[in-house]
Amino acid sequence: MLYGIPGTIGGAIRMNAGAYGDEFKDIVVSSVYLDQNLTLHEIKNPDHKFNYRYSRFIKNKNDIIISTTLQLHNENKEKIKSRMDQNKKAREEKQPIEFPSAGSTFKRGKEFITAQLIDGSGLKGYSIGDAYVSQKHAGFIINKGKATAKDVLMLIDTIKRKVYDKFNVNIELEIEVIGED
Ligand SMILES: Cc1cc2nc3c(=O)[nH]c(=O)nc-3n(C[C@H](O)[C@H](O)[C@H](O)COP(=O)(O)OP(=O)(O)OC[C@H]3O[C@@H](n4cnc5c(N)ncnc54)[C@H](O)[C@@H]3O)c2cc1C
């Protein structure tokens, strides 16, 4: 499940990262975090308030995850290897991992597949500066050279507007914008 998701454990717990039907919420037993008064707390799985790409750490921005205990599932070595290979192959075939990106730009919808709406709005290959809507997977914004944060943010606005105009659907960001131009 974790194979192919770039990042650290802290970031992955904060956003409840997941892929191919598994999420961090399924393997976290407990975490220790430091609050802004430098007090340590240990919380169990339910106290993380995990949801789709959400945990309590999104709301409590000043808390820093120090450590986590994970409970992995026991499985046959060959079976694990074959699942890892399958996931790797699927990523290579379906995602533009040959270009820099922040991963999937928008959250999956409950009643729609966001990448299909972006594709259906004629946006595959659309670009602002060097920021492109990937031809391979419309859910990814890729950098084909010297894209700036401003290019990416303008492209995000354009995608949201065009999808809304065509499908009357508001799509939500999965990535987190940390205010810069
Ligand atoms: C090619 C590609 C494919 C991807 N595929 C997937 C996928 O399949 N599934 C998926 O879920 N994601 C996917 N992602 C997104 C990626 O997993 C996230 O960017 C990553 O999990 C964030 O972790 P990070 O360590 O990079 O955190 P950062 O980007 O450094 O931080 C993310 C947030 O977490 C906070 N944070 C980081 N560490 C801590 C800590 N210790 N305590 C408290 N807060 C902390 C930061 O302050 C920040 O707000 C993909 C990304 C790429 C580029």
The ligand as an SDF file (V2000), in Angstrom:
LIG
                    3D

 53 58  0  0  0  0  0  0  0  0999 V2000
    3.9000   11.0770   -7.6950 C   0  0  0  0  0  0  0  0  0  0  0  0
    3.1020   11.2080   -6.4180 C   0  0  0  0  0  0  0  0  0  0  0  0
    2.1680   10.2270   -6.0960 C   0  0  0  0  0  0  0  0  0  0  0  0
    1.4330   10.3330   -4.9270 C   0  0  0  0  0  0  0  0  0  0  0  0
    0.5270    9.3560   -4.6500 N   0  0  0  0  0  0  0  0  0  0  0  0
   -0.1990    9.4270   -3.5320 C   0  0  0  0  0  0  0  0  0  0  0  0
   -1.1450    8.4030   -3.2080 C   0  0  0  0  0  0  0  0  0  0  0  0
   -1.3040    7.4180   -3.9250 O   0  0  0  0  0  0  0  0  0  0  0  0
   -1.8570    8.5300   -2.0660 N   0  0  0  0  0  0  0  0  0  0  0  0
   -1.7040    9.5950   -1.2240 C   0  0  0  0  0  0  0  0  0  0  0  0
   -2.3770    9.6370   -0.1880 O   0  0  0  0  0  0  0  0  0  0  0  0
   -0.8310   10.5920   -1.5090 N   0  0  0  0  0  0  0  0  0  0  0  0
   -0.0920   10.5290   -2.6360 C   0  0  0  0  0  0  0  0  0  0  0  0
    0.8030   11.5300   -2.9230 N   0  0  0  0  0  0  0  0  0  0  0  0
    0.9070   12.6880   -2.0140 C   0  0  0  0  0  0  0  0  0  0  0  0
    2.0500   12.4600   -1.0180 C   0  0  0  0  0  0  0  0  0  0  0  0
    1.9090   11.2450   -0.4270 O   0  0  0  0  0  0  0  0  0  0  0  0
    2.0360   13.5280    0.0540 C   0  0  0  0  0  0  0  0  0  0  0  0
    2.6330   14.6240   -0.5590 O   0  0  0  0  0  0  0  0  0  0  0  0
    2.8360   13.0890    1.2920 C   0  0  0  0  0  0  0  0  0  0  0  0
    2.1540   12.0310    1.9790 O   0  0  0  0  0  0  0  0  0  0  0  0
    2.9850   14.2230    2.2410 C   0  0  0  0  0  0  0  0  0  0  0  0
    3.9800   13.8290    3.1650 O   0  0  0  0  0  0  0  0  0  0  0  0
    5.3230   14.6690    3.3130 P   0  0  0  0  0  0  0  0  0  0  0  0
    6.1210   13.9580    4.3200 O   0  0  0  0  0  0  0  0  0  0  0  0
    5.9170   14.9460    1.9630 O   0  0  0  0  0  0  0  0  0  0  0  0
    4.7320   15.9590    3.9610 O   0  0  0  0  0  0  0  0  0  0  0  0
    4.9390   17.4800    3.6150 P   0  0  0  0  0  0  0  0  0  0  0  0
    4.4710   17.7470    2.2090 O   0  0  0  0  0  0  0  0  0  0  0  0
    6.3040   17.8770    4.0490 O   0  0  0  0  0  0  0  0  0  0  0  0
    3.8760   18.0470    4.6170 O   0  0  0  0  0  0  0  0  0  0  0  0
    2.4800   17.8480    4.4330 C   0  0  0  0  0  0  0  0  0  0  0  0
    1.7780   18.4710    5.6340 C   0  0  0  0  0  0  0  0  0  0  0  0
    1.9980   17.6210    6.7650 O   0  0  0  0  0  0  0  0  0  0  0  0
    2.5910   18.3800    7.8220 C   0  0  0  0  0  0  0  0  0  0  0  0
    3.5280   17.4960    8.5300 N   0  0  0  0  0  0  0  0  0  0  0  0
    4.6310   16.8690    8.0290 C   0  0  0  0  0  0  0  0  0  0  0  0
    5.2400   16.1550    8.9980 N   0  0  0  0  0  0  0  0  0  0  0  0
    4.5170   16.3380   10.1300 C   0  0  0  0  0  0  0  0  0  0  0  0
    4.6410   15.8800   11.4900 C   0  0  0  0  0  0  0  0  0  0  0  0
    5.6240   15.0900   11.8760 N   0  0  0  0  0  0  0  0  0  0  0  0
    3.6830   16.2860   12.3830 N   0  0  0  0  0  0  0  0  0  0  0  0
    2.6750   17.0960   12.0250 C   0  0  0  0  0  0  0  0  0  0  0  0
    2.5020   17.5650   10.7640 N   0  0  0  0  0  0  0  0  0  0  0  0
    3.4160   17.1910    9.8350 C   0  0  0  0  0  0  0  0  0  0  0  0
    3.2800   19.5640    7.1400 C   0  0  0  0  0  0  0  0  0  0  0  0
    3.3910   20.6740    8.0150 O   0  0  0  0  0  0  0  0  0  0  0  0
    2.3230   19.8630    5.9940 C   0  0  0  0  0  0  0  0  0  0  0  0
    1.2480   20.6700    6.4170 O   0  0  0  0  0  0  0  0  0  0  0  0
    1.5980   11.4450   -4.0710 C   0  0  0  0  0  0  0  0  0  0  0  0
    2.5410   12.4280   -4.3850 C   0  0  0  0  0  0  0  0  0  0  0  0
    3.2980   12.3160   -5.5360 C   0  0  0  0  0  0  0  0  0  0  0  0
    4.3060   13.3910   -5.8580 C   0  0  0  0  0  0  0  0  0  0  0  0
  1  2  1  0
  2  3  1  0
  2 52  2  0
  3  4  2  0
  4  5  1  0
  4 50  1  0
  5  6  2  0
  6  7  1  0
  6 13  1  0
  7  8  2  0
  7  9  1  0
  9 10  1  0
 10 11  2  0
 10 12  1  0
 12 13  2  0
 13 14  1  0
 14 15  1  0
 14 50  1  0
 15 16  1  0
 16 17  1  0
 16 18  1  0
 18 19  1  0
 18 20  1  0
 20 21  1  0
 20 22  1  0
 22 23  1  0
 23 24  1  0
 24 25  2  0
 24 26  1  0
 24 27  1  0
 27 28  1  0
 28 29  2  0
 28 30  1  0
 28 31  1  0
 31 32  1  0
 32 33  1  0
 33 34  1  0
 33 48  1  0
 34 35  1  0
 35 36  1  0
 35 46  1  0
 36 37  1  0
 36 45  1  0
 37 38  2  0
 38 39  1  0
 39 40  1  0
 39 45  2  0
 40 41  1  0
 40 42  2  0
 42 43  1  0
 43 44  2  0
 44 45  1  0
 46 47  1  0
 46 48  1  0
 48 49  1  0
 50 51  2  0
 51 52  1  0
 52 53  1  0
M  END
$$$$
